[in-house]
């Protein structure tokens, strides 16, 4: 069956983010399994292009508008030439997948929903997704809340929930060296977006910093240079945290960054299932997370990490302080989380589930 499968991942861009990272991870993992694997960035390229394996074939369209006839022609010609039979469209790239389905009715179109505002699904518009979904062969949700939304609003028979997986590239180039004292670093890996609630984290760190000033906070993620980014930088300046909080922007050497870290945090107000949380686990880090999305299914409070309410800087500061002052608990949590992630969020388990969807579709 593998020999008959030719799968292309469609993603709008290769700028580092959860959906983008999963598209690259999936395409690379399929290639490792001996499946003819492709990935196409429809609108823009980005740093994640460097993470695409040499065994995965890559296409960039440079799409300029919603209906870009040149991009449509290029992708359609590519699909035909390589005899691709499955389009795995991520997030908003479902529209391009839909156009290809119209031009090639025998193509199987699978839509992968990475919607990150799982706490606000009641506000999510059902149009045009509900209408387009009648052309989907299958849909994939990244958490249980999204699956329920699919079941309620999408017109597609095969609906699945597959948990994300994390995977490090052993040959990644080391470029990022964290500031601060080794053994006293806290990291948050999340793009600077409002739902990641860095301001809540900064407030909690300011509280913590009164008692443990030698500890530093490291924010790793794309800076969009917008109003939210300015709020973060202004908070750091007003509270005189310039020597305690450091921003690095988008970085690719994730494993190396985490190897320099003592505690990892996610302070989001809304999530799906963040890949960064699984990456924390693979590096045996003790973590503090807010109870949003499926974070609580990865972290069992006081067993393999600490779970706190969202938008509560006092609770977050208390949890961070608990890990700072208890090295034994840090070690225990890190080992427990590592085993949990390896057992339930492995690349092998993910691809096995995905292959069932592909097989049923084809």
N, C-alpha and C positions, 0 to 999 in steps of 0.2 A: 504493500500500500504506500509506503514512504516514497518509493520510486515514482509513483504517479502524482504525488503532491508537489505543486509549485505555488508557493505562498508569498504574497507581497504585503508588507506592513505599510499602511498609509498614515502619515503623521504630518501635521501642518508645518512644524519646524523641528530643528534639532537643538534648540536652546534648552539647557538643562532644566528639567522639571519632571514630575512624577510620571505623567503620561509618556513623555518623550523618552525617559529612561527605560520604561517598560517596553516600548516599541523596539528600542535597540536591543535590550536584553532578550526579548522573544526572538527577534530575527537571528541573533547570534546563537542562541540555544538551539533553534531549529536547524541551523547549518551544522552545528556539532552533532546533531542526531542523524545527519545524512540526508536531510530534506533540502530540496532546492529552495533557497531562501533569498528574498529580496526586501529592500526597504526603500521607500520613496518619501522624501521631504517635499511637500507640495508648495509651500510658500517661502520658507527661508531656511538657510542652513544654520549651523551653530556649533558650539564646542563638542557636542555629543557625536558629531561626525567622526571625531578621532577615536571613538569607542566602537565603531562598527568594525567587525572582524573582517579579515581579508577573504574569508570564505562566504561572506554575505555580499550580494551584488547590490549596488547603490544607484539610485536615480534621483536627480534634483530637477524639479519642474520650474521653479521660479514663478509660480502663479501670481498674477497681479490683481485679479479681481475674482468675484464669486464665480462668474462665468467667463473663463479665460480660454478662448478657442484654441490657442496655440498649446497651452498646457494640456487641454483635453486631448488634442490630436497626438501630442507626444506620448502621453501615458497610454492611450489606446493602442498606439503602434507598438509600444514597449510590451504591453500585455500580450498582444497578438504574436509578436516575434518570439517571445520566450514561452508562449503557450501556458501562461499562468492561469490556474483554475480557481484560486481562492484569494479574495481581497480581504485582508484583516484591517479594517479602518478604525483608527483611534480618535476618540473625542469628536471634534467638529469636522474631521476629514471624511465623515460619513457622506457628505454631499458629493464629493468627488467620486466616492465609491458608488453612489447611486447613479451618477452619470455613466460610469463604466458598465454598470449592470444594465442600463437601458440599451447601451450600444452592443453589449455582449450578454444576452439573456442567460446563457449557460454558466456564466460566472457565479460563484457563490460569494455572497457579501456578508461578512461577519462584522458586527459593530461592537467595539470595546468602549465601555462607558467609564471614564476616570473622574467623573464629576466630584470636585473636592468639597463642595458646600453641603455635605450630607445632613448637617443640622438644619438646613434651610430648604429642604426639598419641597416643602409646601409652597414656596415661592417660585419654584422652577416652572418655566413655561413648558407646556406639553406640545405646543406647535413650534416648528414643523416636524419635530421628531416623531410624534405619533403617526403622522401621515407617511413619512419616509420609511418608518419601520416595517411597513407591509412588504418592502422590497428586501428586508434583511433575511438571510437564511437563519441566523442565530444572533443573539445578543449576549454580551458578557458584562457583568457588573463586578466592580472591585470590592464591594462590601454588601452586607446583608440588607442595609437600608435601601441601597440602589436597586437591588434585586426586587424588593417589594414594589418600588416605583415602576420598574419595568413591567412587572406582572399586572399592575393596575392600568398603565397607560400605553404600552407598546403592543402593536399588532404583529407579534412574531411568536411562533410556536415554541422554538427552542431557546429557552432563557436559562442562563447559568450564572453562578457566582463562583469566581475563581480568585482566591487570595493572591495578592502580589507576591513576587519573590525578589530576593536581592542576590546580586552576583558581582564579585570583584574581578577586575581584569588584572591578572598577575603581572602583566607587562606594562601596566600604566606608568607613565612618566612622573617621577616625583618632582614637584615644583613648589609645594606649599609648606612653609615652616611656621608653625604657630608661635606667637609671642608669649610672654609670660613664663612662669616657673613650671618646669616639668613636674607632673604629679599633682598640680593644682589648677588644672584647666577644665572649664566647662564648655561644651560645644553645642551649638544648635545649627543643624543643617536644614535650611529651609529658605527658599527664595523670598525676597522681601515683598510679600503680599499681605494685605490686611488680615486675611483669614489665618495667617500663621501667627498673628498676635505677638510680634516681637516686643511691643510696648508693654504688654503684661509681663513678659519675661524680664525686661529691663527694670520695671517697677519692683519685681521680686528680687532681682539682683541688687538693686539699690538698698533694699531692706537687709539682705544678707551681707552686703558689703560693710555694714557697720561693725560686724563681729569677725569677719574673715577676709580682711582686706588683701591678703596675699593671693587669693584666688582670682582668676581672670575668666572673662566670658568671651567666646569666639563665635561670631556670626558668619556662617558660610552659606552663600546663596546669591543668586543674581540680584543685582541692584538695578531697579528700573528707573532710578533717578527721577522719581515722581514725588507727589506730596507726602505719601506714606514714608518714603525713604527720608525725606527732609524731617519728618516728625521724629524718626528714630535718631537721626544725627543731632537734632536739637535737644532731645532728651539727654543724650550722652553729654552734650556740652553743658547744659544747664545744671546737671547733677555732678559735673566735674568727674566724669568716668572715663576720660580719654586714655588714662593709663591703666584702665581695668577692663574696658570693653573694646574689642577689635573687630572690624569688618574686613572681609577678604574678597567679597564678590563671588562670582561663579568659579568653582574649582573642580577639576576632574580627578585629582589623585585622592579619592575618597578614603581608601584603605590607609594611606599614609597619614592623612589628617586625623583619622580616628585612632591610629596607633599612638598619637601624641596626646590623646585626650584621657581624662580621668572620669568625668561624668558627662552624660549626654542628655539633652533636654528637647522636648517639643512642647510648646505652649499654645498650640493652635486653638482657635475658637470654633473651627470646623475642619473636618478631615474626611477622607475616604479611608484608605489604608496606606499610610505614607511609606514609601520604599526606604526612606532614611531611617525609620524606626527598625526595620529589618536589618539594615546595614549596621546599626548600633549593636544589634544582637550578634551578628556574625563576628564582631570584634570584641565580644564579651564585655561590653560596657554596661555599668549600672545606669538606669535611665529613670527620668521623671517625665511623665506625659500627662496631658489633660485628657479627661474622659470624653472624647469626641470620636465620631466615626467608629472604626473597628479597632482603635488603639487599645480599648479594654479587652479585646479578644486576644491580643498579643501579650499584653501586660496584665498579670494577675497581681493585684495590690499586695505588697509585702511578701510576695513569693519570688517574683523575678523582676521587680521594679516597683515604682511608686506611681499611683494614679491619683490625680487631684482634679477638683472641679475646674472647668474653664473660667477664664476672666476673674480669677481669684488670686491676686498676687501674694496675699498673706499665706494661703495654703501652699502655693508654689514655693515661696521662700522657705517655709518650714520644711518641706520635703527635700529641697536642695541642701539645707543645713543638716538634715538628718544624714544624708549621704556624705557630706563633707566630714562630719564628726565620727563616722563609723566605717572604717576601712574594711572591717570584716564583712559587714553587710554589703558593701560595694562589691567585694569579691564574690560573695554568694549569689547576689542578684545577677551579676555578669555571667557566671557559669550557667545558672538556671535559664537565663534568657537565650544564651547560645544554644543549648540543647533543645529548647522549645522551638526556636526558629529553624534549626536544622531539621527537626522532625516534621514540622507542619508547614513551613514556608520555603521548602527547598526547590531548586530549579528542576530537579528530576520529577518531583510530585506535580509541579505546575505543568510541565510539558506533557506528562501522562494524561492529565485532565484535558489539556488543550487538544491533544491528538484525537481524543474521543469526539470532540466537537467538529474538528476538521473531517474526520472519517465519516461521521453522520451527515455532514454537509455535502460531501463529495460522492 
